Amino acid sequence: MNLDTRKHLRANLLMLFAAMIWGSAFVAQRLSLDVIGPFLFTGLRFLLGAGVVLVLMAFLRPAAAAVLPASQTLQEPVARKPRAWLAPGVLLGLVLAVSISLQQIGLRYTLVANAGFISSLYVVIVPLIGVVLRHQTGIGTWLGALLAAVGMYFLSVNEHFSIQYGDWYQLAGAVLISGQVMLVGHFARRHDPLVLALVQFVTCGLVCLLTGLVCEPVHLADLVRAAPTILYGGALSVGIAYTIQVVAQKDAAPAHAAVIFSMEGVFAALAGWLVLGETLAPRALLGCGLMLTGLIVCQVMPAWVKRRQASFG
């Protein structure tokens, strides 16, 4: 096994580990709702995650720099021009605060598996937004979107043709996350990804925490009871998993990364079954399978078509 192969394998395993953390974090998010409000949990979670990222940045500066495109050269250190990255980071944080809050509120009214798979739809929604922006889109994106849409129908719409209330929240959150992903792709070309992540996490945490303090009851005993879920959702899901993503993606193909991260829904379903005892009807399982297939097709097929076209010159 040569060096490049080992790097790709290591990157894929790290991203799979990150997807496992993100998927299982839906259980922590669901359990927290039994103790504290959704805004308070999200605020504390992201502020804790920001603290973890801040600590890790001291050790991962070379890795963070390697994530930037090779053609990009910063004229001066990012830290010396805060006005340049502050506004983009705050904008990202505001969009993130709304999307994650919708996701967290929706977990009151749906299963963890539903939340995990529907949240993963950003893998399909991002290319579809690109269509609106007149980006080139191939048949793979449309086929993947169709499979994902049919899968969501089987997952969320029951035999009485009614959709679970919480699934609408998850879908709205997935749409906003898609917009946030595209904004990250735009701003990350100009700024350090870890610095942007830190600013957006702090912004998201402060906005949600202030909202929670105003709108939700706050009791010290409840915060102590919720501490394990806050630690898992903040330190691991936000701080550690995001840093793993940044480090791993520099050695991974974008299509591979998207496919691996789409496994978040599978890990969410497994965690919901193991920890909460949630089960899915055969109809919902079919929907999960179709959605996962659509997510994979949306990322793999365009790259395959491009390689075929290149091989035939």
N, C-alpha and C positions, 0 to 999 in steps of 0.2 A: 504494500500500500504506500503510494507516494505521499509527499508532503501535502499537496493540494487536496488529495482525497481525504486525508486525515483531517484537514482543516474543515472541509465541507461536512464530514461526518460529525465532527465536534460541534459545528454550528447547528446542524440539524437536531442533534440531541439536546443542545441547550435550548433551542426554540421549542422543542417538544416539551421540555421541562417547564418553560414559561407558560405554554398553553395549558399544561396540567394545573399550574398554580392559578391561572386566570379562571379556568373552568370550575375548579373546586372552590374558588373564592365566592361563587354564587351561593354556596351553602352558608358561608360565613355571613354574607349579606342578608340572606333569608333569616338566619337565626338572630341576627341583631335586631330585627324588627319586633321580636318578642320582648325586647328590653328597652330600646331607645328609638327615637324618631329617625326617619330616613335622612333628613338634612343634617342632623347632629352626627350621625354615623359617618356620612360621606365627608363632612368637614373634618372630623378628627382623623378619618382614614387617610385623606389626601395630605393633610399637614404632617402626619407621621411619615407617609411615603416621601414627602419632600425632604424631611430630615434625613431619611436613609439615603436618598439620592445625593444630598449635600455631602454626607460623610464619604460616600463611595466615589464622588467626583475627584477627590484628592488622590485616589488610587487608579482611576481609570481615564485620566486625561489623554494618554496616548491612544487608547481605544476610541475615545470620543472623537478625537481629531481624525482618526482613520475612517470614521463614518462619513465625513465630508467628501464630496466628489473630488477626484484627484486633480481636476482642472481648476478647482477653487483655491485661491490663496487669500487669506484674510490680511488686510493691510495693517491691522493693529489688533492686539488682543481684544476679544469680545468684552472682557470685563472693563475696558477703558472707554467703552462707548455704550453705556446702559440705555440711552435713548433709542438706540438702534434695535435692541432686542426686547425692551420692556413692553412696548405697545403690542408687538406680535404675541408675546408670551401671555399678556393679560387677555387679549382677544381669544387665544386658544383656551385659556383657563375658563373664561365665561361660557364658551360653547361646551366645554367639557363638563362644567357644573350643571348646566341644564340637561345634557344628555344622560349623565350618570344619575342625576336626581330622578329623571323619568324611569330609568332602569330600576332604581332602588324602590321607588313607589310601586312600580308595576309588579315587583316580586311579592307584594301583599296578595295579589289576585291571580297568580299563575304559578305553574310548576317551575322548579329550577331548570329542568331540561328545556322547557319552552323558552325561558329567558336566555339560556346559553346558546341555543341554535338561532333564535331570532336575532340576538345581538351580533352573531357572526355574519349576518347578512350584509354587513358593511363591505365584505369581500366582493359581493356582487353589485351593491349599490354604488360603490366608488366608480367602477367603469361606466355604469349607466349615467351617472352625473357627467362623466366625461363626454357622453353622447350629446348632452345638452350644451356642453361647452365646445362642441364640434371637434372632439378628439376622434381619431380613427378607431373604429370599433369593428371587430370581426364577428364571425358567426359563433365562435366559442363563447363570447360574452352573452349573446342573446340566448343560446342554448342553456348556458348555466343559469341565467336569470329565470328562464322558463321552468327549469327543473326546481329551482329554489322556490319559486312562487307556488307551483303545484305542491311541493313538499310542505310549505307553510300552510296551505289550505288543509291538507290532511292532518297536520300537527295541531292546528289551532281551531279549525271549524269542526264542530261535532256533528253528529247525525241529525241534529235538529237545526242545522245551519246557523248556529250562533257561535261567535268567537269569544274566547275568554277575555274578560275586561282588561286584565293585566297585559295581554299580548299586544294590545294597541299601544300601551306605554312602551313596551319593549321595541316595537317597530318604529315609533317616533324617536326613541333613543338611538336606534341603529341608523336612522337617516341623519340625525345630527352628528353622530360619531363619524359617519362617512364624510360629511362636510369638514369635520375637524381633521380627519386623516388627509384630506386634500390640502387643507391649509398648512398642516405640518409639512407635507411634501414641498409646498411652495416656500415656506419660511426656512426650512432646514438647509436649503441650498445657500442661504446667506448667513446663517447663524449656527452656533454650536448646538447640536441637538440636546445635549444634556442640560445646557443652560436654559433652553426653551422649555424643556420638560420641568425643570425646577420652578421656573416662573409660573407656568400654567398650573402646576400642582398646588403651589402656594395660593394662587388666585382662586382656583376651584375650592380649596380647603377653606379659605377665609369667607368666600361668598356663602358657601353652604353652612359653615359654622355660625355665621351671623344670622342667617335665615333660621337655623335651628334654635338659636338662643331666643329669638323673637317669637317663633311660632310653636315651639315644642317644649314640653315640660323637661326640666333638667334636675336630676337628683344624683348626688354623689354615689349612692348605693347602686343605682342603675348603670352608671358609668363603670363602676368596678365589675359588675356582672357582665357588661358588654366588652370588657377589656380583651378577652381572648379573640373575639371576632374582629375587633378593631386592629389588634396586632397582626392577625392573619391578613385581613383585607388591606391594611396599610403598609406594614413593613415588608410583607412577602409579595402581595399582589401588585401594589403600586411601586414600592421602592426596589425590591430585588428583581422581580420579573421584568419590569421595564428596562432596568439596567442590563439584564441578560439579553433582552431583545436588541438593544443598541450595540452591545459587544458582538453578539452572534451574527447579526445581519451583514456585517462587513465581510464575512466569509461565505455568505449564502446567496444563492440566486433568488431574485425577488419572487418569482413564481413559486419556488419551493417554500419560501418563507410564508407566503400567503396561505398555501395549502396546509402547512403545519399549524399555523395559528388558527385556521378554521376548525381544527380538532378541539378547540376550546369547548364547543357545544357538546362533543362526545364526552369529554371529561366532566362537564357540568351534569350531564345525564347520569353518568356513573356515580358521581359524588352524591347527587340527590337520592339515588337508589340506596347507596351504601349507608349514608348518614341519616337521611330523613325518611327512608323507606318509601320514597315516591316511585310509583310504577306507571308505565305508559301502556295504553291500549294498543292492540295491533295496528289500528289506523294511524295512531300517533307515531308509532315506530316506523311505519312506512314513510310517513312525512319526514321524520328525522333522516332516514336513509336517502330520500330524494333531495333534501336540502343539502346534505353533505356531498352528494354526488354533484349537485349544481355548483357548490362552492369550489369543488376540485376542478370541474370542467371549465369553469369561468377563468381559472388561472392557468391550467395546464394546456388546454386546447389552443389558445392564441400563440403560446410559445412553440407548440408542436407545428402549427401551420407555418409560422415564420421560418422555422428550421427547414421544413419541406420546401418552401419557396426558395430559400437560399441554396439548398442542395441542387435544385433544378435550374439555378441561375436565372 
